[in-house]
Amino acid sequence: MKRKKADPEDFSFRPFRQLKASIRKSPATAEPEKKCPAPPPPPGDHEIFLQAMKDVREIKEFREMPVRKKPVTVIRRQEHPDKEALKTLEGITRGRLPIRLADTQEYVEWMNPDYDFSAAVIRRLREGRFAVQDLLDLHGYTVEEADAKIAVFMKDSLLRNLRCVRIIHGRGLKSQKGPVLKGALLNCLSGRYKKNVVAFVTARQCDGGLGALYVLLKRHTPAKK
């Protein structure tokens, strides 16, 4: 016996019967979501200024106002009076600058007022440009012994008609009374032998410095026979 084929209409409960028709009627795509407009940017300084000055009126009388200019006072910083000296001293202690003997208290320079000679002569003597023709060293002598040595040395130098000699007197740093020999020598040259001494100055560092003197003697013109 053959079984009959089931008819779809025989089912009484069909919940998805209208599904195809609903799909056909629905739109293909959903409507896009509407975006909210961006808020306006905040006002800038210029807009704020114009808004604040909206009701301000210009006073034409105040367009040009006379202004009295006050004199400008320039306050200069006062430098220390010894700044340059301190700078020089620092350069000497650091070895960047040489010691100028003429700036020390021990420096000696004497010119005989009885003789008329140019400044170039004393400058040449100061710079050691005269040839030293003889030397006397007074180290280790007492004042009396040194006086006798000076007398012999000066007499011999004058007889030989020497022009420039060097005398070492020392600085007297170890003496409690100071440079005694130096004082005695200066008094002797500017006193007893004044007529024969044109000038004397402290020697250069290489020739004894503050412990020696260049002595410029007067030359005697030999008598004509």
C-alpha positions as CSV (number, residue, x, y, z in Angstrom):
1,M,0.0,0.0,0.0
2,K,1.5,3.3,-1.0
3,R,1.8,6.2,1.4
4,K,0.6,9.6,0.3
5,K,3.0,12.5,0.1
6,A,2.4,15.0,2.9
7,D,0.8,18.3,1.9
8,P,2.3,21.4,3.4
9,E,-1.1,22.8,3.8
10,D,-1.9,20.0,6.3
11,F,0.2,21.6,9.1
12,S,-2.0,23.9,11.1
13,F,0.9,25.9,13.0
14,R,3.4,27.7,10.7
15,P,5.0,30.7,12.5
16,F,7.5,31.6,9.7
17,R,5.0,31.7,7.0
18,Q,5.1,35.5,6.5
19,L,8.9,35.8,7.0
20,K,9.8,36.0,3.3
21,A,7.2,38.6,2.6
22,S,8.4,40.7,5.5
23,I,12.0,40.5,4.3
24,R,11.1,41.6,0.8
25,K,9.3,44.7,2.1
26,S,12.1,45.8,4.5
27,P,14.6,48.4,3.2
28,A,18.0,47.1,2.0
29,T,20.0,49.2,4.5
30,A,19.2,51.2,7.6
31,E,19.3,55.0,7.5
32,P,22.7,56.5,8.7
33,E,22.8,58.0,12.2
34,K,22.6,61.7,12.1
35,K,25.7,63.4,13.6
36,C,25.5,66.4,16.0
37,P,27.1,69.6,14.6
38,A,30.5,70.6,16.2
39,P,30.3,73.4,18.7
40,P,31.7,76.8,17.5
41,P,35.3,77.6,18.5
42,P,35.7,79.9,21.6
43,P,36.3,83.6,20.7
44,G,39.9,84.7,20.5
45,D,41.6,87.7,22.3
46,H,40.9,90.0,19.4
47,E,37.2,89.2,19.4
48,I,37.0,89.5,23.2
49,F,38.8,92.9,23.0
50,L,36.4,94.2,20.3
51,Q,33.4,93.0,22.3
52,A,34.6,94.8,25.4
53,M,35.4,98.0,23.5
54,K,32.1,98.1,21.6
55,D,30.6,101.0,23.5
56,V,33.9,102.9,24.0
57,R,34.2,106.3,22.2
58,E,37.4,108.0,21.2
59,I,38.2,111.4,22.7
60,K,39.8,113.3,19.8
61,E,41.3,115.9,22.1
62,F,43.5,113.2,23.6
63,R,45.0,112.0,20.4
64,E,48.2,114.0,20.9
65,M,49.3,114.8,24.4
66,P,52.5,116.6,25.2
67,V,55.0,114.5,27.2
68,R,57.9,116.0,29.2
69,K,60.9,113.8,28.8
70,K,62.8,113.3,32.0
71,P,66.7,113.4,31.8
72,V,68.1,109.9,32.0
73,T,70.6,109.5,34.8
74,V,73.3,106.9,34.0
75,I,74.7,105.4,37.2
76,R,78.2,104.2,36.7
77,R,79.6,101.5,38.8
78,Q,82.5,102.8,40.8
79,E,85.6,100.6,40.4
80,H,87.9,99.9,43.3
81,P,90.8,102.5,43.2
82,D,93.4,99.7,43.6
83,K,91.9,97.4,40.9
84,E,94.6,98.0,38.4
85,A,97.4,97.6,41.0
86,L,95.8,94.4,42.3
87,K,95.5,93.1,38.7
88,T,99.2,93.8,38.1
89,L,100.2,92.1,41.4
90,E,98.1,89.0,40.5
91,G,99.9,88.9,37.1
92,I,103.3,89.1,38.8
93,T,102.5,86.4,41.4
94,R,101.2,84.0,38.7
95,G,104.3,84.6,36.5
96,R,102.4,86.3,33.6
97,L,104.0,89.7,34.2
98,P,107.6,90.6,35.0
99,I,108.5,92.5,38.1
100,R,109.2,96.2,37.3
101,L,112.0,97.1,39.7
102,A,111.1,100.8,39.3
103,D,107.8,100.1,41.0
104,T,109.4,98.9,44.2
105,Q,110.5,100.9,47.3
106,E,114.0,99.6,47.0
107,Y,114.6,101.1,43.6
108,V,117.2,103.9,43.4
109,E,117.7,106.5,40.7
110,W,119.9,109.6,41.2
111,M,121.0,112.2,38.7
112,N,123.6,114.8,39.5
113,P,122.0,118.3,39.3
114,D,125.4,119.8,38.6
115,Y,125.6,118.2,35.2
116,D,123.5,119.0,32.2
117,F,122.7,115.9,30.2
118,S,119.7,114.6,28.2
119,A,117.0,112.2,29.5
120,A,118.3,109.7,27.0
121,V,121.5,109.2,29.0
122,I,119.7,108.2,32.2
123,R,117.3,106.0,30.2
124,R,120.3,104.2,28.6
125,L,121.8,103.7,32.0
126,R,118.6,102.3,33.4
127,E,118.3,99.9,30.5
128,G,121.9,98.7,31.0
129,R,123.1,99.9,27.6
130,F,126.4,101.2,28.9
131,A,129.1,98.6,29.0
132,V,130.1,97.8,32.6
133,Q,133.9,98.2,32.7
134,D,134.6,97.1,36.2
135,L,132.8,95.6,39.3
136,L,133.0,96.0,43.1
137,D,131.3,93.4,45.3
138,L,130.7,94.6,48.9
139,H,129.1,91.4,50.3
140,G,130.5,90.4,53.7
141,Y,132.1,93.7,54.5
142,T,131.4,96.0,57.4
143,V,130.5,99.6,56.8
144,E,134.1,100.7,57.6
145,E,135.6,98.0,55.4
146,A,133.2,98.8,52.6
147,D,134.1,102.5,52.8
148,A,137.8,101.7,52.3
149,K,137.0,99.4,49.4
150,I,134.8,102.0,47.7
151,A,137.7,104.6,48.1
152,V,140.2,102.3,46.4
153,F,137.7,101.3,43.7
154,M,136.7,104.8,42.8
155,K,140.2,106.1,42.7
156,D,141.3,103.3,40.4
157,S,138.2,103.8,38.1
158,L,138.8,107.5,37.8
159,L,142.5,107.0,37.0
160,R,141.5,104.6,34.3
161,N,138.9,107.1,33.0
162,L,136.2,104.5,33.1
163,R,132.7,105.4,32.0
164,C,130.4,102.9,33.7
165,V,131.0,100.6,36.7
166,R,128.8,98.3,38.8
167,I,128.8,98.1,42.6
168,I,127.0,95.2,44.4
169,H,125.8,96.3,47.8
170,G,123.3,93.6,48.7
171,R,119.7,94.2,49.9
172,G,120.4,93.7,53.6
173,L,117.5,91.3,54.1
174,K,119.3,89.4,56.9
175,S,120.3,92.6,58.7
176,Q,118.2,93.8,61.6
177,K,119.1,97.4,60.7
178,G,118.2,97.0,57.1
179,P,120.4,97.7,54.1
180,V,123.2,99.5,55.9
181,L,125.8,99.0,53.1
182,K,123.4,100.3,50.6
183,G,122.8,103.5,52.5
184,A,126.5,104.1,53.1
185,L,127.2,103.6,49.4
186,L,124.5,106.0,48.3
187,N,125.7,108.7,50.7
188,C,129.3,108.2,49.5
189,L,128.4,108.4,45.7
190,S,126.1,111.5,46.1
191,G,128.5,113.2,48.6
192,R,132.2,112.5,48.6
193,Y,132.3,111.5,44.9
194,K,129.5,113.8,43.7
195,K,131.8,115.8,41.3
196,N,132.9,112.6,39.6
197,V,129.5,110.8,39.4
198,V,127.0,111.8,36.7
199,A,124.2,109.4,37.8
200,F,123.5,106.0,39.3
201,V,120.4,103.7,39.1
202,T,119.4,100.3,40.4
203,A,120.8,97.6,38.1
204,R,118.8,95.2,35.9
205,Q,117.6,91.9,37.4
206,C,120.3,90.0,35.5
207,D,123.0,92.3,37.0
208,G,122.0,92.1,40.6
209,G,118.7,94.0,40.5
210,L,117.8,95.7,43.8
211,G,121.1,94.7,45.3
212,A,123.4,96.5,42.8
213,L,123.9,99.9,41.1
214,Y,125.0,101.1,37.7
215,V,127.3,104.1,38.3
216,L,127.9,106.5,35.4
217,L,131.2,108.3,35.9
218,K,132.4,111.6,34.5
219,R,135.1,111.2,31.9
220,H,138.1,113.4,32.1
221,T,139.5,114.8,28.9
222,P,143.3,114.3,28.9
223,A,145.2,117.5,28.7
224,K,146.8,118.3,25.4
225,K,150.6,118.2,25.4
